[in-house]
Amino acid sequence: MKFSLGLFNKTDPASYRFNYSDTNVVDSLTERLFHYFAQVPVHQQIVFVCIGTDRSTGDSLGPLIGTHLHKYHYSGLHLFGTLDEPVHAMNLNDTIAEIDRLYDSPYIVALDACLGQVSSVGCITVADGPVKPGAGVQKELPPLGHMHITGIVNVGGFMEYFVLQNTRLSVVMKMSEIISRSIFRSLMLARRITSTQQVPGIE
């Protein structure tokens, strides 16, 4: 299992990595996400939980993804976590309780930032199972997600809070745009959402 905001140094055979600088990263990531979403039964709602905070550059990946997803007119996309209303350590349990109240056994996709090895910075990982938010910064939070999408934003293993505060916004922004676009495209291809506005990359 990979831990969000933790040191990422294992290769999970059920995980897939994509480098945000690759030319065809959106197409490749879209194809992999479509594979997941197409297998979710039509009656089961897909809920995205974008974890993080706008108070830290490195930890803002999740809320940025949520904000990108939130800015279009669509139906069928269920989302928690944006820059305006982030999901973080202080309200994660309440968010989980709210999801349980609103949805009947939904398929949960957790999105979060990770710290990892130097060679892994800029990688986007898609994998089965939950993430454990806050593990790398000594926070006890519940695992979340039937699957997860994480972005390795910086190097982990030492002074994580300092590293997160000094992560380049450029990297985080580019990764958030790639992930959100890929999610939209894959959901549209899987016929899980309908949009009344043109979404970049869908045409």
PyMOL CGO cylinders between C-alpha atoms (Angstrom):
from pymol import cmd
from pymol.cgo import CYLINDER

trace = [
    CYLINDER, 0.00, 0.00, 0.00, 1.17, 3.51, -0.77, 0.3, 1, 1, 1, 1, 1, 1,
    CYLINDER, 1.17, 3.51, -0.77, 0.74, 6.21, 1.82, 0.3, 1, 1, 1, 1, 1, 1,
    CYLINDER, 0.74, 6.21, 1.82, -0.18, 9.72, 0.81, 0.3, 1, 1, 1, 1, 1, 1,
    CYLINDER, -0.18, 9.72, 0.81, 2.31, 12.27, 2.07, 0.3, 1, 1, 1, 1, 1, 1,
    CYLINDER, 2.31, 12.27, 2.07, 4.56, 9.38, 2.95, 0.3, 1, 1, 1, 1, 1, 1,
    CYLINDER, 4.56, 9.38, 2.95, 7.80, 8.01, 1.55, 0.3, 1, 1, 1, 1, 1, 1,
    CYLINDER, 7.80, 8.01, 1.55, 6.95, 6.20, -1.68, 0.3, 1, 1, 1, 1, 1, 1,
    CYLINDER, 6.95, 6.20, -1.68, 9.50, 3.49, -2.27, 0.3, 1, 1, 1, 1, 1, 1,
    CYLINDER, 9.50, 3.49, -2.27, 7.54, 0.32, -3.08, 0.3, 1, 1, 1, 1, 1, 1,
    CYLINDER, 7.54, 0.32, -3.08, 6.39, -0.98, -6.42, 0.3, 1, 1, 1, 1, 1, 1,
    CYLINDER, 6.39, -0.98, -6.42, 2.86, -2.33, -6.13, 0.3, 1, 1, 1, 1, 1, 1,
    CYLINDER, 2.86, -2.33, -6.13, 2.07, -4.82, -8.94, 0.3, 1, 1, 1, 1, 1, 1,
    CYLINDER, 2.07, -4.82, -8.94, -1.51, -3.47, -9.00, 0.3, 1, 1, 1, 1, 1, 1,
    CYLINDER, -1.51, -3.47, -9.00, -0.38, 0.12, -9.52, 0.3, 1, 1, 1, 1, 1, 1,
    CYLINDER, -0.38, 0.12, -9.52, 0.33, 2.11, -12.68, 0.3, 1, 1, 1, 1, 1, 1,
    CYLINDER, 0.33, 2.11, -12.68, 2.65, 5.10, -12.99, 0.3, 1, 1, 1, 1, 1, 1,
    CYLINDER, 2.65, 5.10, -12.99, 2.55, 8.00, -15.42, 0.3, 1, 1, 1, 1, 1, 1,
    CYLINDER, 2.55, 8.00, -15.42, 5.04, 10.86, -15.59, 0.3, 1, 1, 1, 1, 1, 1,
    CYLINDER, 5.04, 10.86, -15.59, 3.35, 14.23, -15.87, 0.3, 1, 1, 1, 1, 1, 1,
    CYLINDER, 3.35, 14.23, -15.87, 5.92, 15.42, -18.42, 0.3, 1, 1, 1, 1, 1, 1,
    CYLINDER, 5.92, 15.42, -18.42, 5.26, 12.62, -20.92, 0.3, 1, 1, 1, 1, 1, 1,
    CYLINDER, 5.26, 12.62, -20.92, 3.73, 13.82, -24.18, 0.3, 1, 1, 1, 1, 1, 1,
    CYLINDER, 3.73, 13.82, -24.18, 0.82, 11.36, -24.13, 0.3, 1, 1, 1, 1, 1, 1,
    CYLINDER, 0.82, 11.36, -24.13, 0.22, 11.33, -20.39, 0.3, 1, 1, 1, 1, 1, 1,
    CYLINDER, 0.22, 11.33, -20.39, -3.43, 12.45, -20.61, 0.3, 1, 1, 1, 1, 1, 1,
    CYLINDER, -3.43, 12.45, -20.61, -4.30, 9.76, -23.14, 0.3, 1, 1, 1, 1, 1, 1,
    CYLINDER, -4.30, 9.76, -23.14, -2.50, 7.07, -21.14, 0.3, 1, 1, 1, 1, 1, 1,
    CYLINDER, -2.50, 7.07, -21.14, -4.00, 8.12, -17.83, 0.3, 1, 1, 1, 1, 1, 1,
    CYLINDER, -4.00, 8.12, -17.83, -7.46, 8.42, -19.36, 0.3, 1, 1, 1, 1, 1, 1,
    CYLINDER, -7.46, 8.42, -19.36, -7.23, 4.88, -20.72, 0.3, 1, 1, 1, 1, 1, 1,
    CYLINDER, -7.23, 4.88, -20.72, -6.22, 3.47, -17.33, 0.3, 1, 1, 1, 1, 1, 1,
    CYLINDER, -6.22, 3.47, -17.33, -8.97, 5.35, -15.44, 0.3, 1, 1, 1, 1, 1, 1,
    CYLINDER, -8.97, 5.35, -15.44, -11.56, 4.29, -18.00, 0.3, 1, 1, 1, 1, 1, 1,
    CYLINDER, -11.56, 4.29, -18.00, -10.58, 0.68, -17.28, 0.3, 1, 1, 1, 1, 1, 1,
    CYLINDER, -10.58, 0.68, -17.28, -11.49, 1.24, -13.62, 0.3, 1, 1, 1, 1, 1, 1,
    CYLINDER, -11.49, 1.24, -13.62, -14.65, 3.29, -14.10, 0.3, 1, 1, 1, 1, 1, 1,
    CYLINDER, -14.65, 3.29, -14.10, -16.10, 1.04, -16.81, 0.3, 1, 1, 1, 1, 1, 1,
    CYLINDER, -16.10, 1.04, -16.81, -16.13, -1.84, -14.34, 0.3, 1, 1, 1, 1, 1, 1,
    CYLINDER, -16.13, -1.84, -14.34, -18.15, 0.02, -11.70, 0.3, 1, 1, 1, 1, 1, 1,
    CYLINDER, -18.15, 0.02, -11.70, -21.81, -1.10, -11.88, 0.3, 1, 1, 1, 1, 1, 1,
    CYLINDER, -21.81, -1.10, -11.88, -24.11, 1.54, -13.34, 0.3, 1, 1, 1, 1, 1, 1,
    CYLINDER, -24.11, 1.54, -13.34, -26.20, 1.70, -10.17, 0.3, 1, 1, 1, 1, 1, 1,
    CYLINDER, -26.20, 1.70, -10.17, -23.13, 2.34, -7.98, 0.3, 1, 1, 1, 1, 1, 1,
    CYLINDER, -23.13, 2.34, -7.98, -22.20, 6.01, -7.68, 0.3, 1, 1, 1, 1, 1, 1,
    CYLINDER, -22.20, 6.01, -7.68, -18.57, 7.05, -8.03, 0.3, 1, 1, 1, 1, 1, 1,
    CYLINDER, -18.57, 7.05, -8.03, -17.49, 9.53, -5.35, 0.3, 1, 1, 1, 1, 1, 1,
    CYLINDER, -17.49, 9.53, -5.35, -14.22, 11.46, -5.59, 0.3, 1, 1, 1, 1, 1, 1,
    CYLINDER, -14.22, 11.46, -5.59, -12.54, 12.63, -2.39, 0.3, 1, 1, 1, 1, 1, 1,
    CYLINDER, -12.54, 12.63, -2.39, -9.75, 15.13, -3.09, 0.3, 1, 1, 1, 1, 1, 1,
    CYLINDER, -9.75, 15.13, -3.09, -7.65, 15.29, 0.05, 0.3, 1, 1, 1, 1, 1, 1,
    CYLINDER, -7.65, 15.29, 0.05, -5.35, 18.16, 1.04, 0.3, 1, 1, 1, 1, 1, 1,
    CYLINDER, -5.35, 18.16, 1.04, -5.21, 21.81, 2.00, 0.3, 1, 1, 1, 1, 1, 1,
    CYLINDER, -5.21, 21.81, 2.00, -4.64, 25.12, 0.27, 0.3, 1, 1, 1, 1, 1, 1,
    CYLINDER, -4.64, 25.12, 0.27, -2.37, 26.18, 3.15, 0.3, 1, 1, 1, 1, 1, 1,
    CYLINDER, -2.37, 26.18, 3.15, 0.55, 24.12, 1.83, 0.3, 1, 1, 1, 1, 1, 1,
    CYLINDER, 0.55, 24.12, 1.83, 1.81, 24.16, -1.76, 0.3, 1, 1, 1, 1, 1, 1,
    CYLINDER, 1.81, 24.16, -1.76, 2.70, 20.48, -1.82, 0.3, 1, 1, 1, 1, 1, 1,
    CYLINDER, 2.70, 20.48, -1.82, -0.50, 19.40, -0.12, 0.3, 1, 1, 1, 1, 1, 1,
    CYLINDER, -0.50, 19.40, -0.12, -2.74, 21.42, -2.45, 0.3, 1, 1, 1, 1, 1, 1,
    CYLINDER, -2.74, 21.42, -2.45, -2.79, 18.83, -5.24, 0.3, 1, 1, 1, 1, 1, 1,
    CYLINDER, -2.79, 18.83, -5.24, -6.08, 17.26, -4.11, 0.3, 1, 1, 1, 1, 1, 1,
    CYLINDER, -6.08, 17.26, -4.11, -8.01, 20.53, -3.65, 0.3, 1, 1, 1, 1, 1, 1,
    CYLINDER, -8.01, 20.53, -3.65, -6.70, 21.81, -6.99, 0.3, 1, 1, 1, 1, 1, 1,
    CYLINDER, -6.70, 21.81, -6.99, -7.95, 18.69, -8.75, 0.3, 1, 1, 1, 1, 1, 1,
    CYLINDER, -7.95, 18.69, -8.75, -11.32, 19.09, -7.05, 0.3, 1, 1, 1, 1, 1, 1,
    CYLINDER, -11.32, 19.09, -7.05, -11.51, 22.74, -8.09, 0.3, 1, 1, 1, 1, 1, 1,
    CYLINDER, -11.51, 22.74, -8.09, -10.72, 21.89, -11.73, 0.3, 1, 1, 1, 1, 1, 1,
    CYLINDER, -10.72, 21.89, -11.73, -13.41, 19.21, -11.71, 0.3, 1, 1, 1, 1, 1, 1,
    CYLINDER, -13.41, 19.21, -11.71, -15.92, 21.52, -10.05, 0.3, 1, 1, 1, 1, 1, 1,
    CYLINDER, -15.92, 21.52, -10.05, -15.70, 24.38, -12.56, 0.3, 1, 1, 1, 1, 1, 1,
    CYLINDER, -15.70, 24.38, -12.56, -17.72, 22.74, -15.35, 0.3, 1, 1, 1, 1, 1, 1,
    CYLINDER, -17.72, 22.74, -15.35, -21.47, 22.21, -15.57, 0.3, 1, 1, 1, 1, 1, 1,
    CYLINDER, -21.47, 22.21, -15.57, -22.08, 18.48, -15.40, 0.3, 1, 1, 1, 1, 1, 1,
    CYLINDER, -22.08, 18.48, -15.40, -24.30, 15.88, -13.83, 0.3, 1, 1, 1, 1, 1, 1,
    CYLINDER, -24.30, 15.88, -13.83, -23.32, 12.56, -12.32, 0.3, 1, 1, 1, 1, 1, 1,
    CYLINDER, -23.32, 12.56, -12.32, -20.01, 13.59, -10.74, 0.3, 1, 1, 1, 1, 1, 1,
    CYLINDER, -20.01, 13.59, -10.74, -19.93, 13.39, -6.95, 0.3, 1, 1, 1, 1, 1, 1,
    CYLINDER, -19.93, 13.39, -6.95, -17.08, 15.34, -5.44, 0.3, 1, 1, 1, 1, 1, 1,
    CYLINDER, -17.08, 15.34, -5.44, -15.66, 16.31, -2.06, 0.3, 1, 1, 1, 1, 1, 1,
    CYLINDER, -15.66, 16.31, -2.06, -12.61, 18.58, -1.65, 0.3, 1, 1, 1, 1, 1, 1,
    CYLINDER, -12.61, 18.58, -1.65, -11.88, 21.87, -3.41, 0.3, 1, 1, 1, 1, 1, 1,
    CYLINDER, -11.88, 21.87, -3.41, -9.79, 24.93, -2.63, 0.3, 1, 1, 1, 1, 1, 1,
    CYLINDER, -9.79, 24.93, -2.63, -12.88, 26.62, -1.20, 0.3, 1, 1, 1, 1, 1, 1,
    CYLINDER, -12.88, 26.62, -1.20, -14.01, 23.56, 0.78, 0.3, 1, 1, 1, 1, 1, 1,
    CYLINDER, -14.01, 23.56, 0.78, -10.97, 21.32, 1.31, 0.3, 1, 1, 1, 1, 1, 1,
    CYLINDER, -10.97, 21.32, 1.31, -11.00, 17.85, 2.85, 0.3, 1, 1, 1, 1, 1, 1,
    CYLINDER, -11.00, 17.85, 2.85, -8.11, 17.57, 5.29, 0.3, 1, 1, 1, 1, 1, 1,
    CYLINDER, -8.11, 17.57, 5.29, -7.03, 16.06, 8.60, 0.3, 1, 1, 1, 1, 1, 1,
    CYLINDER, -7.03, 16.06, 8.60, -9.50, 18.10, 10.63, 0.3, 1, 1, 1, 1, 1, 1,
    CYLINDER, -9.50, 18.10, 10.63, -12.62, 17.15, 8.70, 0.3, 1, 1, 1, 1, 1, 1,
    CYLINDER, -12.62, 17.15, 8.70, -11.84, 13.85, 6.97, 0.3, 1, 1, 1, 1, 1, 1,
    CYLINDER, -11.84, 13.85, 6.97, -13.85, 11.78, 9.45, 0.3, 1, 1, 1, 1, 1, 1,
    CYLINDER, -13.85, 11.78, 9.45, -16.81, 14.15, 9.08, 0.3, 1, 1, 1, 1, 1, 1,
    CYLINDER, -16.81, 14.15, 9.08, -16.52, 13.89, 5.28, 0.3, 1, 1, 1, 1, 1, 1,
    CYLINDER, -16.52, 13.89, 5.28, -16.57, 10.10, 5.43, 0.3, 1, 1, 1, 1, 1, 1,
    CYLINDER, -16.57, 10.10, 5.43, -19.66, 10.26, 7.65, 0.3, 1, 1, 1, 1, 1, 1,
    CYLINDER, -19.66, 10.26, 7.65, -21.32, 12.63, 5.17, 0.3, 1, 1, 1, 1, 1, 1,
    CYLINDER, -21.32, 12.63, 5.17, -20.58, 10.27, 2.27, 0.3, 1, 1, 1, 1, 1, 1,
    CYLINDER, -20.58, 10.27, 2.27, -22.07, 7.38, 4.25, 0.3, 1, 1, 1, 1, 1, 1,
    CYLINDER, -22.07, 7.38, 4.25, -25.17, 9.49, 4.88, 0.3, 1, 1, 1, 1, 1, 1,
    CYLINDER, -25.17, 9.49, 4.88, -25.63, 10.62, 1.28, 0.3, 1, 1, 1, 1, 1, 1,
    CYLINDER, -25.63, 10.62, 1.28, -24.70, 7.51, -0.69, 0.3, 1, 1, 1, 1, 1, 1,
    CYLINDER, -24.70, 7.51, -0.69, -25.48, 3.82, -0.54, 0.3, 1, 1, 1, 1, 1, 1,
    CYLINDER, -25.48, 3.82, -0.54, -22.20, 1.87, -0.83, 0.3, 1, 1, 1, 1, 1, 1,
    CYLINDER, -22.20, 1.87, -0.83, -20.52, 4.20, -3.35, 0.3, 1, 1, 1, 1, 1, 1,
    CYLINDER, -20.52, 4.20, -3.35, -17.29, 3.47, -5.20, 0.3, 1, 1, 1, 1, 1, 1,
    CYLINDER, -17.29, 3.47, -5.20, -14.80, 5.88, -3.64, 0.3, 1, 1, 1, 1, 1, 1,
    CYLINDER, -14.80, 5.88, -3.64, -11.80, 7.31, -5.48, 0.3, 1, 1, 1, 1, 1, 1,
    CYLINDER, -11.80, 7.31, -5.48, -9.28, 9.00, -3.16, 0.3, 1, 1, 1, 1, 1, 1,
    CYLINDER, -9.28, 9.00, -3.16, -6.90, 11.62, -4.54, 0.3, 1, 1, 1, 1, 1, 1,
    CYLINDER, -6.90, 11.62, -4.54, -3.92, 12.96, -2.63, 0.3, 1, 1, 1, 1, 1, 1,
    CYLINDER, -3.92, 12.96, -2.63, -0.34, 14.17, -2.82, 0.3, 1, 1, 1, 1, 1, 1,
    CYLINDER, -0.34, 14.17, -2.82, 2.64, 11.95, -2.02, 0.3, 1, 1, 1, 1, 1, 1,
    CYLINDER, 2.64, 11.95, -2.02, 6.28, 12.40, -1.16, 0.3, 1, 1, 1, 1, 1, 1,
    CYLINDER, 6.28, 12.40, -1.16, 8.71, 9.93, -2.68, 0.3, 1, 1, 1, 1, 1, 1,
    CYLINDER, 8.71, 9.93, -2.68, 12.15, 9.28, -4.08, 0.3, 1, 1, 1, 1, 1, 1,
    CYLINDER, 12.15, 9.28, -4.08, 13.91, 11.85, -6.26, 0.3, 1, 1, 1, 1, 1, 1,
    CYLINDER, 13.91, 11.85, -6.26, 13.40, 9.72, -9.37, 0.3, 1, 1, 1, 1, 1, 1,
    CYLINDER, 13.40, 9.72, -9.37, 9.66, 9.48, -8.69, 0.3, 1, 1, 1, 1, 1, 1,
    CYLINDER, 9.66, 9.48, -8.69, 8.85, 13.18, -8.38, 0.3, 1, 1, 1, 1, 1, 1,
    CYLINDER, 8.85, 13.18, -8.38, 6.32, 14.11, -11.05, 0.3, 1, 1, 1, 1, 1, 1,
    CYLINDER, 6.32, 14.11, -11.05, 4.82, 10.63, -11.24, 0.3, 1, 1, 1, 1, 1, 1,
    CYLINDER, 4.82, 10.63, -11.24, 1.08, 10.06, -11.06, 0.3, 1, 1, 1, 1, 1, 1,
    CYLINDER, 1.08, 10.06, -11.06, 0.08, 6.71, -9.63, 0.3, 1, 1, 1, 1, 1, 1,
    CYLINDER, 0.08, 6.71, -9.63, -3.23, 4.87, -10.07, 0.3, 1, 1, 1, 1, 1, 1,
    CYLINDER, -3.23, 4.87, -10.07, -3.79, 1.82, -7.91, 0.3, 1, 1, 1, 1, 1, 1,
    CYLINDER, -3.79, 1.82, -7.91, -6.33, -0.45, -6.26, 0.3, 1, 1, 1, 1, 1, 1,
    CYLINDER, -6.33, -0.45, -6.26, -7.25, 0.01, -2.62, 0.3, 1, 1, 1, 1, 1, 1,
    CYLINDER, -7.25, 0.01, -2.62, -7.10, 2.93, -0.20, 0.3, 1, 1, 1, 1, 1, 1,
    CYLINDER, -7.10, 2.93, -0.20, -4.53, 5.53, 0.70, 0.3, 1, 1, 1, 1, 1, 1,
    CYLINDER, -4.53, 5.53, 0.70, -3.78, 6.32, 4.31, 0.3, 1, 1, 1, 1, 1, 1,
    CYLINDER, -3.78, 6.32, 4.31, -3.73, 10.11, 4.45, 0.3, 1, 1, 1, 1, 1, 1,
    CYLINDER, -3.73, 10.11, 4.45, -1.16, 11.75, 6.67, 0.3, 1, 1, 1, 1, 1, 1,
    CYLINDER, -1.16, 11.75, 6.67, 0.98, 8.67, 7.28, 0.3, 1, 1, 1, 1, 1, 1,
    CYLINDER, 0.98, 8.67, 7.28, 4.16, 10.43, 6.23, 0.3, 1, 1, 1, 1, 1, 1,
    CYLINDER, 4.16, 10.43, 6.23, 3.60, 13.36, 8.57, 0.3, 1, 1, 1, 1, 1, 1,
    CYLINDER, 3.60, 13.36, 8.57, 2.63, 11.35, 11.64, 0.3, 1, 1, 1, 1, 1, 1,
    CYLINDER, 2.63, 11.35, 11.64, -1.15, 11.85, 11.49, 0.3, 1, 1, 1, 1, 1, 1,
    CYLINDER, -1.15, 11.85, 11.49, -3.57, 9.07, 12.36, 0.3, 1, 1, 1, 1, 1, 1,
    CYLINDER, -3.57, 9.07, 12.36, -6.31, 9.19, 9.73, 0.3, 1, 1, 1, 1, 1, 1,
    CYLINDER, -6.31, 9.19, 9.73, -8.54, 6.42, 8.36, 0.3, 1, 1, 1, 1, 1, 1,
    CYLINDER, -8.54, 6.42, 8.36, -7.64, 4.68, 5.06, 0.3, 1, 1, 1, 1, 1, 1,
    CYLINDER, -7.64, 4.68, 5.06, -9.93, 5.78, 2.25, 0.3, 1, 1, 1, 1, 1, 1,
    CYLINDER, -9.93, 5.78, 2.25, -10.82, 4.63, -1.25, 0.3, 1, 1, 1, 1, 1, 1,
    CYLINDER, -10.82, 4.63, -1.25, -11.64, 1.58, -3.33, 0.3, 1, 1, 1, 1, 1, 1,
    CYLINDER, -11.64, 1.58, -3.33, -8.91, 2.94, -5.59, 0.3, 1, 1, 1, 1, 1, 1,
    CYLINDER, -8.91, 2.94, -5.59, -6.64, 5.94, -5.40, 0.3, 1, 1, 1, 1, 1, 1,
    CYLINDER, -6.64, 5.94, -5.40, -4.82, 8.45, -7.56, 0.3, 1, 1, 1, 1, 1, 1,
    CYLINDER, -4.82, 8.45, -7.56, -1.73, 10.07, -6.09, 0.3, 1, 1, 1, 1, 1, 1,
    CYLINDER, -1.73, 10.07, -6.09, 0.79, 12.58, -7.37, 0.3, 1, 1, 1, 1, 1, 1,
    CYLINDER, 0.79, 12.58, -7.37, 4.37, 12.49, -6.08, 0.3, 1, 1, 1, 1, 1, 1,
    CYLINDER, 4.37, 12.49, -6.08, 5.07, 16.19, -5.63, 0.3, 1, 1, 1, 1, 1, 1,
    CYLINDER, 5.07, 16.19, -5.63, 8.42, 16.19, -3.84, 0.3, 1, 1, 1, 1, 1, 1,
    CYLINDER, 8.42, 16.19, -3.84, 11.09, 14.16, -2.05, 0.3, 1, 1, 1, 1, 1, 1,
    CYLINDER, 11.09, 14.16, -2.05, 10.15, 12.48, 1.24, 0.3, 1, 1, 1, 1, 1, 1,
    CYLINDER, 10.15, 12.48, 1.24, 11.97, 11.05, 4.21, 0.3, 1, 1, 1, 1, 1, 1,
    CYLINDER, 11.97, 11.05, 4.21, 13.10, 14.20, 6.04, 0.3, 1, 1, 1, 1, 1, 1,
    CYLINDER, 13.10, 14.20, 6.04, 11.34, 17.33, 7.34, 0.3, 1, 1, 1, 1, 1, 1,
    CYLINDER, 11.34, 17.33, 7.34, 8.12, 16.58, 5.45, 0.3, 1, 1, 1, 1, 1, 1,
    CYLINDER, 8.12, 16.58, 5.45, 6.29, 19.74, 6.54, 0.3, 1, 1, 1, 1, 1, 1,
    CYLINDER, 6.29, 19.74, 6.54, 9.15, 21.91, 5.32, 0.3, 1, 1, 1, 1, 1, 1,
    CYLINDER, 9.15, 21.91, 5.32, 9.34, 19.97, 2.05, 0.3, 1, 1, 1, 1, 1, 1,
    CYLINDER, 9.34, 19.97, 2.05, 5.60, 20.38, 1.44, 0.3, 1, 1, 1, 1, 1, 1,
    CYLINDER, 5.60, 20.38, 1.44, 5.74, 24.11, 2.12, 0.3, 1, 1, 1, 1, 1, 1,
    CYLINDER, 5.74, 24.11, 2.12, 8.59, 24.46, -0.38, 0.3, 1, 1, 1, 1, 1, 1,
    CYLINDER, 8.59, 24.46, -0.38, 7.20, 22.36, -3.21, 0.3, 1, 1, 1, 1, 1, 1,
    CYLINDER, 7.20, 22.36, -3.21, 7.04, 24.10, -6.58, 0.3, 1, 1, 1, 1, 1, 1,
    CYLINDER, 7.04, 24.10, -6.58, 3.53, 25.28, -7.39, 0.3, 1, 1, 1, 1, 1, 1,
    CYLINDER, 3.53, 25.28, -7.39, 4.25, 24.84, -11.11, 0.3, 1, 1, 1, 1, 1, 1,
    CYLINDER, 4.25, 24.84, -11.11, 4.64, 21.07, -10.70, 0.3, 1, 1, 1, 1, 1, 1,
    CYLINDER, 4.64, 21.07, -10.70, 1.52, 20.76, -8.54, 0.3, 1, 1, 1, 1, 1, 1,
    CYLINDER, 1.52, 20.76, -8.54, -0.58, 22.85, -10.94, 0.3, 1, 1, 1, 1, 1, 1,
    CYLINDER, -0.58, 22.85, -10.94, 0.48, 20.86, -14.01, 0.3, 1, 1, 1, 1, 1, 1,
    CYLINDER, 0.48, 20.86, -14.01, -0.20, 17.55, -12.29, 0.3, 1, 1, 1, 1, 1, 1,
    CYLINDER, -0.20, 17.55, -12.29, -3.62, 18.71, -11.08, 0.3, 1, 1, 1, 1, 1, 1,
    CYLINDER, -3.62, 18.71, -11.08, -4.62, 19.80, -14.58, 0.3, 1, 1, 1, 1, 1, 1,
    CYLINDER, -4.62, 19.80, -14.58, -3.50, 16.50, -16.10, 0.3, 1, 1, 1, 1, 1, 1,
    CYLINDER, -3.50, 16.50, -16.10, -5.30, 14.41, -13.49, 0.3, 1, 1, 1, 1, 1, 1,
    CYLINDER, -5.30, 14.41, -13.49, -8.55, 16.38, -13.62, 0.3, 1, 1, 1, 1, 1, 1,
    CYLINDER, -8.55, 16.38, -13.62, -8.66, 16.35, -17.42, 0.3, 1, 1, 1, 1, 1, 1,
    CYLINDER, -8.66, 16.35, -17.42, -8.00, 12.61, -17.49, 0.3, 1, 1, 1, 1, 1, 1,
    CYLINDER, -8.00, 12.61, -17.49, -10.76, 11.99, -14.93, 0.3, 1, 1, 1, 1, 1, 1,
    CYLINDER, -10.76, 11.99, -14.93, -13.25, 13.99, -16.98, 0.3, 1, 1, 1, 1, 1, 1,
    CYLINDER, -13.25, 13.99, -16.98, -12.35, 12.25, -20.22, 0.3, 1, 1, 1, 1, 1, 1,
    CYLINDER, -12.35, 12.25, -20.22, -12.51, 8.78, -18.71, 0.3, 1, 1, 1, 1, 1, 1,
    CYLINDER, -12.51, 8.78, -18.71, -15.86, 9.44, -17.01, 0.3, 1, 1, 1, 1, 1, 1,
    CYLINDER, -15.86, 9.44, -17.01, -17.31, 10.77, -20.24, 0.3, 1, 1, 1, 1, 1, 1,
    CYLINDER, -17.31, 10.77, -20.24, -16.05, 7.72, -22.14, 0.3, 1, 1, 1, 1, 1, 1,
    CYLINDER, -16.05, 7.72, -22.14, -17.54, 5.44, -19.48, 0.3, 1, 1, 1, 1, 1, 1,
    CYLINDER, -17.54, 5.44, -19.48, -20.83, 7.39, -19.73, 0.3, 1, 1, 1, 1, 1, 1,
    CYLINDER, -20.83, 7.39, -19.73, -20.74, 8.22, -16.02, 0.3, 1, 1, 1, 1, 1, 1,
    CYLINDER, -20.74, 8.22, -16.02, -21.28, 11.97, -16.42, 0.3, 1, 1, 1, 1, 1, 1,
    CYLINDER, -21.28, 11.97, -16.42, -22.89, 14.35, -18.85, 0.3, 1, 1, 1, 1, 1, 1,
    CYLINDER, -22.89, 14.35, -18.85, -21.67, 17.90, -19.36, 0.3, 1, 1, 1, 1, 1, 1,
    CYLINDER, -21.67, 17.90, -19.36, -23.43, 20.93, -20.83, 0.3, 1, 1, 1, 1, 1, 1,
    CYLINDER, -23.43, 20.93, -20.83, -20.11, 22.64, -21.48, 0.3, 1, 1, 1, 1, 1, 1,
    CYLINDER, -20.11, 22.64, -21.48, -17.26, 21.60, -23.70, 0.3, 1, 1, 1, 1, 1, 1,
    CYLINDER, -17.26, 21.60, -23.70, -14.49, 20.07, -21.59, 0.3, 1, 1, 1, 1, 1, 1,
    CYLINDER, -14.49, 20.07, -21.59, -10.89, 20.60, -22.77, 0.3, 1, 1, 1, 1, 1, 1,
    CYLINDER, -10.89, 20.60, -22.77, -9.45, 17.39, -24.17, 0.3, 1, 1, 1, 1, 1, 1,
    CYLINDER, -9.45, 17.39, -24.17, -12.86, 15.73, -24.73, 0.3, 1, 1, 1, 1, 1, 1,
    CYLINDER, -12.86, 15.73, -24.73, -13.45, 16.96, -28.24, 0.3, 1, 1, 1, 1, 1, 1,
]
cmd.load_cgo(trace, "trace")
